[in-house]
Structures are given as structure tokens and as C-alpha cells.
Amino acid sequence: MKTQLSQGLSRRDFLKLISLTPISVFARPLSHLAAALNTEAPNIIIIVFDAWSASNVSLYGYPRQTMPNLERFVENATVYHNHFSAGTFTVPGTSSLITGLHPWSHRALQLGAGIIAEHVRHNIFSALSATHSTLGYAQNQFADQLLYQTDHYLDTHVPNGSLHVQNNLVYSAPLFNKDARMAYASFEYRIFRKGVGYDASLFLGPLYRLLTLRDRLHKTAKYGDNYPRGLPDTAELFVINDVVDGAIEILKNIQMPTLAYLHFHPPHDPYTPTREFYGKFAKGWLPPDKPVHRLSGKISKKSSRKQRGFYDEYIASWDSEVARLFQFLKESGLTQNSYIFLTSDHGEIFERGELGHWTPLLYDPVVHVPLVVSRPGQKGREDIHSITSSVDILPTVAHLSGNLIPAWAEGKLLPGLGGVDDEGRSVFSLDAKTNSSFTQLVNFSISITRDHYRLAYYHYPKNNYKQFEFYDLNADPQELHDLYPSSPTLAIEMKDELLQKVEEINRPYRR
């Protein structure tokens, strides 16, 4: 029997409920549970911080001390210094994490899109279902829609609003049989029309917004004193400490062996630091000036710097609270019998006229994400500088759990976890949010990173813009000096590889 917690359950009731019952016991069918409990396979715990850029983390050399508690946690963990997301925002980035496929394969390219039908069964939960109980939780609605797609392989799917102080979403109502995309379209476009345009229902739309506003004002009055810029928000309001408390309760009750996927919204925008960290980075270090890119949104330098400060303060606020989760992992013994992955689905940018991650640009802040892995009983820190990709996590997790690496997986075993340093390996990142999932790519950005070099290709005929950029990331980590105009030999070689990849991607969709 699958566990699907009621959307009507209050946050406090939910925390009480999961504190009483070991999740994996009532979630897993008894025949599968018996098989799982007879194995000595370790737990696999994957923790995703949404929109978390390595460029803004002190662990990776950022001048602002944004995450001191993370640095203490990695004293007994492995730090991957050159890990890259295959996608640039939640949908393609998360899809690559949970499928082990590049965006051009899973085709979840646009906001609200899903993994194409032929690959829905190709996911991290199905890969471990023979040996592990499976659990998923995602605060971000768009990540949660992807979990709904893989729901058949999830023993426990914790509803995304369960840890929030506000839960007014109707998209997961039983009426829609857990088809979140259909629900979103039905309510957003046919009734509420919260975005641009007119309400299809002149009564329900305004009424829903008024009730939501009333609830938001009430929650803000109750919890807002600690958040000078407003409560954290993912379409529903939440407070950071409650989310951390809920995560601890979820992990407190898992039984070996379990695959637990926890996808948190912080430090995704809106950046709402707690009072303790608000203004912490208002003075001192300033980022270098960078030219405005032609494809950017032309955000002013002043606005970008201001938002970067809020983002860094929000990361610091999150780090302060998530320290309790790190401590729980140690004190509970989970660090002794679990592989624990900390990573992100994509990064965030505050430069070149861009702000956030809804961008065609493929610079380091967007695609370079943290990856930290704690092995069972690991003593001491290890640092790995090999180039790795988010598509590597699924095959690595399958290997570590004693399962076969799925034939569909496009990644490789992570070095230090069964893989070896693959010198000269190329990893790719893609943004194609304006393309259909079912046609060849026309307007897109794609990059190839090899050793310490990156070649990016911006192909936007609609903007009359086709351009290559080439950077030496060791000599020029800020990507200020485009070497492509000088036609270095390596740039031409990487260009050939990149264009061959684009040809390979588009071949099945040509008519």
C-alpha cells in the first residue's frame, strides 16, 4: 500500500503522525519490504538545495562566508569541485538528476513540462526499487510535478505543502488523479488566471485570490517578525526552521535500506533572509563588473548587486538552520550507514544584465553547482577536481546500492565512488526553454566543459544571434576574456564536438 499523505492534514499534525510510524514499514508492500530488510545495502539520501550556485558558496572559495556549517559538515565528506548541472532551471535540471539523462533525452525542456512518456519509467526510484524503500519530497511545485510522474515507483510521496505554514494549492486534488500538469492548466488557465489575462470564472478567480491573500496576511502577521523581506515563498509561505524540522522527522523514521530524495526550495528566489542575517553582506567585498550580454534581460548592475546580497544572506540563513539537519545526520547514525548527497538542480546568476536562472546564458554561476557526498562512516575530507555532471548521480547511486547500472543512464560513475578520473571528459549543459519537446532544437544554448575550458554556443535565429564563446576557467574564472575570436586549436576541436552533438540531438526530429 502506497502512502499518500492527505493534503488536508495540517503541518503540525503531519509532524506528529510521521513521528509515530516508521515510514518504510507502512509504505512498502510486505513482499518487497522483506526483500529490502534482508539486505545490508546502505541508505541513499539525496538532498537538493534549489538554485544553489557553487559560485556563491564559501566552501568553493566565495569571499563571503555564506555557509560555515556546511564547511563543518564536509570535514568528513568528499567535495566535488567541478560538478555541473545538465539543465539551467528546475524542470530540466531536476529531470536530469532523477533520470540520469540529459535534457535532450528526457525532453523536459520548458517550465511545467514533464519527462516524455518513453523515459518516465527510467528514474532513480525504479532503479533502486528492488532493494530499497523509496521516498520523495519536493518543495518546489515544478520538481514535485516530476515526482508525480515517477509516483508509481515511490513508496512514500510526501506532499509538497506538508511542511509549509500555508497550504492552499488545489493542483494535487484527487479530482485530477495526481496529474499536476493537467491540474495546473485547468485552474491557472480556466478558472483562476493568476498571471496575465482575464479569469475564465469571474467569481472563483477573484474569490480564490482574496482568500489566499487573507491567509497570506494572517501567516505573515504570525511569523513575519523574523523575516524583514517577507516570509519565504514557493507559491505557499513557509518558514525555514519548520522545513528543517519536518525533514528531520522524515529521516528519523526511515528504516534501512531507503532511498530518500528531499528537494528543498531555499535558496531559490524570492530571497528572504532571516533577521539575523539581513544586511550581513551589505558592506565589504563587491563582485567584479562584467559586460552586459546581448541576450540578457538588461538588469542594472545596482539591482543585480542588491539581489546578490539578499541571495547570499538567504543562503547564510538556510545554512544556519540546516546545520540542525547536518547535526541530526551525525547524531542519528545515518552518516554511518548512508551515502548522503548534497547538491543542486541549477545555479543562480547576478551579472551581465541577468538575475536569477531564467536565462539563456551558460556562465559558471548558472551551471556550476555544489556536490558533497558523505560515505558511510567516512573519516576526513576528500577533494575531487574531476569534471562531473548531474547525470552521474543516478548510475553512481545504482552502483552503491548493489543494483545494476541501468542501460539507459547517460552518466558515469563518480570518481571516488566507483568511477575513475576521466581526463579529457566533456560534460554538457543545455537551455532550450523556448523549444517544443517534440521537435528539433532551434533556439537554444548549449555548453561543453572539458578540463578547465568551456565553449558555449548561443543559437538564437529569432534574435539574429549565433555566437560561440570560449573561456579558460583556470586563468579566467570570472569568464571575462572570450578567447574564441583568436581561434585557439582546442576551441575549434571542442566546437566540432559540440556541433556533432547538436546534429545527433536533432537527427531523430528531422522530417
N, C-alpha and C positions, 0 to 999 in steps of 0.2 A: 504493500500500500504506500503510495507516494504521499509525502507530507506537503500540503499547500496551505500555509497559514492564512487565516481569514483576514481580508482587508479591513473588516470591521473591528478587529482586535486592537485595543489601544496599545501604545508603545509600552506603557508600564506593565500591562497585562502580558504582553508578549515576552518581556524580560523575565517576568515571574514564571511563565509557562516553560520557557526553554531552560530555566534553572532547575526544573523538576524532572525533566525527562531527557535521557541521552538521545540526541537527535538520530544517530545512526541506528539505534535499536528499533524505533518505531517507523523509520523511514524506509529501510531496506527490506525487500521481500526475504522471507526467512531462508529460503534455499540459497540465495546469493549471500546473505549475511553470514551463514555458516561457513561458506567458502572463504569469505573475506576474513573472518575471525580465525581461521585455521592457518593463515599465512603470517609470516613475520615481516611483511612488507611495511615500509615506513609510511607515515602520513606524508602527504604533499599539501603544503599550504601556500597558495599563491595570493599575494596581497598587492593590489594595484592602486596606486595613487593617481587619480585622473589629472591630466595636463601638468605633469611633473617633469620639469626640464632639468637635465643634468647641469646645464649652464648656470642655474640659479641655486645650486646646492653646494654648501661649503665643503662637503666631502670630496667634490671634484675640483676644488681649487677656487671656488667663487669667493671674492673678497669679503662678502657679508656672511657672518656666521648664522646661517639660516636654520641649520639642523644639527645642533650639538648632540642631541640624544640619539640620532641616527648614527653619528660617528662613534658613540659609545657602544651601540649595538654591533657594529661591524668589527669591533675588536676581536670577535670570534666568528668571522664570516668571510666570504670571498667577495671582493669588489671587482666588478667588470667595468673597465674604464672606457671602452669603445663599443657601447651597445646602442643599436639603432632601431627605431620603430619602423615597421614597413608601411605605416599609414600616418597621416598628419592630423587626424581628428578622431573622435571616439569610435565612429562606426567602422571605418577600415582598420584602425589601429587595434581595437578590441577583437575584431573578427580574425585578424592575423594571429593575435595571441591565443585565441581559443581553438583555432583550426590548424595552425601550423602552415597556413597557406598565405601567399602574397595577395594583395588586393586584386590583382588582375586575374587571380584564380577564383577566390571566393566571391568576387564581384559586388561586395557590399561597399559601394563607392560613394553613395550620397547620404545626406542626413535623413534618417528614418528608413533607409534601405536595409535589406537583410541579406544573409548568405543565400546564394542561389540554391535551388532545390537539390541539385546533384551533390552538393557538398554539406548539406545540413547534418547528415549523419557523421561527417568527418570532423570530429571535435574532441577536445581534451577529455570530456566526460565519458564519451563512448570508448575512447582509447584505454581508459582505466576501469571501466565498469565491471570487468571480470574479477578484479582483485580488490577494488576499493568502493566504499560507500561514497557517493558524490553529493556535494553541497555547493550551491551558488547563491551569491548575494551581490547586487549591483545597485548603488545609489543613483547613478546616472540613468535616466529613463531609456536613453538610446542603447546603453550597454545592457540594460535589463531586457529590452526587446530581443536582443541576441540570445540572452539566456532562455527566454521563452521559446525561441526557435529550437534550442537544444534541450527543451524541457523533458523530452522522452528519456533522456539519459541522466537526468537529475533526480536523485532520490529525495533531496530536500531543496526547494526553491524558496528562499526567504524573500517575501515581498519587499520591493524597494522602498516603500514608505514606512516600514515597520519601526525604524529607529529614528523617525522624524517627530518633531513636535507638531507638525501639520501633515495631514494625510487626506487630501481632497481629490486625488486622481480617480477618475472613473474608467480609465482606459483598460484596467485589468478586470473589469466586471465580468462575472460568469456569462453574461449575455453574449459576449464576444468570443467565448471558448478559448480565452488566452491568446487571441490573435491581436497583439498590441498595435500592430500597424493598421489593421482594419479599424480598431477602436479609435486610434488617434485621428485617422481620416474622417471617421463618422462624426466624432464630436467636434474636432477642431474645424473642419470644413463645412459640416452640415448643420451644426447647432450653435457652438459657442463662438467660433470665428474670433479667437483671441488676438490674431495677428491683423494683417491688413485686409480690409474688405468689410462687407456687411454680414450681420448674423443671418443665418437661414431661419432661425427661430427668433422673432423679435421679443419673445418673452423669456425663454430659457437662457439665452446667451447673457443678457444683462443681469438676470437674476443670479446665475452662476457666478458671474464676476463680483456682484455685490456681496454674496455670501462668502466667497473666497477672500475678498478684501476685508470683510468684517473679521474673519478668522485670523487673517494675517496681522491685522491691527491688534487683536487680542493677544496673539502669541508674541508679537514684538513688545508690547507693553509688559508682558510677563517675563520675558527672557532677554530683552534688548539692552539692559544696562551694561552688559559685558561686551557689547559689540557696537562700537561707535559708528561704524559704517552700515549698520543693519545686520540682521541675522543671516547666516549662511543660507543659500537658496539653491535648490535644484528643481525649480518649479514648485517645490514644497519647502517650507522652512525647517531647519534643523539646528541643533547646537552641537558643537564638536564633541564635547565630553560625553553626551548621550550616545553618539555614534560609536565612540571608542568603548564605552561600557557595553553596548549591545554586541560589538564584535567579540569582546572578551567572553561574554555569556555564551555566544555561539560556539566559540572554540573550546570553552570549558567543558562542553558536553559531548564533544565528538569522541567516538571510540575507534581504536585502530582497526584496520587502516582506513583512512578517509582522505579523499581529495576535496579540499575546501578552497573555493575561489571567492575571494572577498574584494569587491571593486568599490573603492570609496570615492566620493566626489571631490573632496579637497585634494590639491589646491586649485581646482577649476574655478573659473570666474562665476559669479562676482566675488572679488577678493575682499573678504570681510574679516580682518584680523580682530583678535580679542583686545580688550583694553590694555592688557599687559604689554602687548607688542605693537600697538597702534603708535605710529610715529617713530618706531625704533630705528629705522633706516633713513629718516628724513635728512640727516646730515652725514657728512663724511664722503665716502667713495662715490664717484659718479661713473657711469658706463661711458665708453668711448663713443664719439659721434660717428655715425655711419651714413652713407648716402641713401637717399630715398629711392627705392626701387620703382621702376616704371609700372610694375604690376601690383604695387601696394595700394592700400586704402588711403594713403597720404595723411596718416595720423601725425599730428605735430610732435616734435621732439619733447616739448614740455609735457604734453598729455601722456606720451609713452613713458617718460621717466617717472611721472607721478604714479601711473598704474603699476609700473615695475616695483616701486616702493611698496605699494599695497600688496602686490603678489608676494614679495619677499616676506612681508610682515605676516601674511596669511600662512605661508609655509612655516614660519617660525611658530605661529600659534598652533598649527597642526602638529608640528614636531613636539611641542610641549605636552600636548595631550596624548599623542600616540606613544609617547615614552612609557605610559602605563601598559600599553599593549605589548611593547618590547619587553618590559619587566615581567609581565604575565607569561609570555612565551618562555622565559628563562625559569621562573619560579614554578611553573606548572609541569615542567619536564618536557614540554613539547620540543624544545631545542635539542633534546636528547634522542627523540625518536621520530623526528620530522625533518624533511627538507623544506626550508622556508624561503620563498622567493619574494623579494620586494622589487617592484618595477612600475612602469607606467605604460599607457597606451599611446602617448604622444607628448610633445613638449609644448612650450609657450614662447612667443617672441614679442619683444618690446623695442624694436629698432627698424630702420629702413622704411619708416612710414607705416609699419604694421603693428597690430596689437592683438595678442591672443594666438589662436591657432586656425582661425577660419581664413586661411591664406593659401595662395598658390606657391609661396616661397618655401624653399627646402634648405634653409640655413640651419646650422648646428642647433640653435635653441629649440627648433621645432622637431627635429628628428633624433637628436641625441638624448637618450633617456637613461635614468639610473637602472642598474641591475645589481642587486645584492642577493647572495644565496648563502644561507646558513645550512651546513650539512649536519646530520645527526651527531651530536657530541663534539662538534668542531672546536678545537682549541687554537686560538691565534688567528690572525688576519692573513689573508692571501690577496694578492692583487694580480689581475689578469688584464693584459693590454691588447689581446687579440681582438680583431673585428668580429662582432657577433650581431645577431638580428633577433627581433621578437619572434620570428617563425622558428627559432631554435628551441624555444621553451617546450613546445609540445613533444617533439621527439626525445628531448632530454628527460622530461618527466616520465614518459613511457618507459624509457630505459631504466631509470632509477627505481621505478615501481615494479620491475620484473616483468613488464609486458613487452611484446614485440613492438618495434617502431613501425607505425602504420606506413604502408606503401605510399599513401597519398601525401605524407608530410614533406614539405619542401625545404625545411630547415635541416640543420646539422646538430650533432651533439655538442653541447657547450664544452669548451676546454676546461679541464679540472673536474668535470662531471661525466667523464667517459669519452669526451672528444679530445682532439689534439689541436695545437696551434696550426691553423691553416694559413700559412704565409701567402699573401697574394690573393686571398679570397675577396670577392666582390659581394657587397650587400646593397640591396635596393630599397628605396623609399618612393612612394607614388602618391600623388594627389590628382584625382580625376573626378572631383565632385560635380562638375557640370556635364558629365557624360552619362549616357544611358548605361545600365549594367549589361545590356544585351546587344551592344554594337561595338565596333572598333573604337579605340580611343582617338579622339580628335583634338580636343582641348585638354591639356594635361601638363603636369610637371613630374619629372622622374629624375632621380639622382642615383649615382653609383658611387659608393665609398670603398676604396681599396687602400690598404696600408694606411698612410696618413694623407691621402689625397681624396678630394671629392670633385666629381664632374656632375653638374646639374644641367638638365635640358628643359627649357621652358618652351612649350609648343602651343601657342595660342593664336591660331589664324584669325579667330574672331576679333582679337585685339591687334592684328597685324604685327604679331611679336613672336619670333622664333629665335632663341638665343641659347648658347652654351656658356657656362661659367665653370672655371676650373681653379681650385684652391689647394695649396699646400697647408694642411691643417697643423703641422708641426711648426713651420716657420711663420705661419699666419693664422693663428687660432681664431682670430676675430673675422676671418674671411673678408678682408678689406682689399686684397690685391688679386684681382682676377688675372690669372696667367694665361687664359685661353687665347687672347689675341696674339700672343707670341708663338703659338702653335708648338708647345713642347711635345716631344715624342710620346710621352706617357698619356698626355691628354688626347692625342689622336687615336692611340690604342684603346683607351677607355671609351672614346666616342664610338668606335667601331663596335665594341661590345654592347654599348648601350643601345645603339640603333638596331643591332641584331635582336636584342631583347624586345624592343618595341615591335619589330617585324614579327617575332614569334608570338607576342601577345595578340596582335591584330589579325594574324592569319586565319584563325577559325571564324572570324566575324566578317570576313570579306565576302562579297557576293559576286 
